[in-house]
């Protein structure tokens, strides 16, 4: 069960059919499309999630061209804490090596990580909840969450 972190559990809806890919349990795939930019570095142009099979094939046929390469990861696997952490680390490492993101693709990847977070996290203790409330009162510029 996802941890009750947010007031409403995030959803990841299939980019084709709209089915929620987090219920009853995480399923489907995340697909990333990239190509070499003018400097010869990789640029992520599309990030989306969808049902495996028909939805995946239809969406791929809309994007595929000779210069683009796709990669994917099972959403069920990304709901495993170590795989989730590896995905974040790989993304940060690739940015450090010059990979770039289309703003919409980067936003989609952020939404993916937020949506999956309750599935890989634990519930806060009462002490943790109190600490979060206190941190929310401190402005972000001063190291808080407010």
Helices and strands as residue ranges (DSSP letters): E 29-36, E 42-50, H 54-63, E 69-74, H 75-78, H 81-96, E 100-101, H 103-120, H 126-136, G 140-142
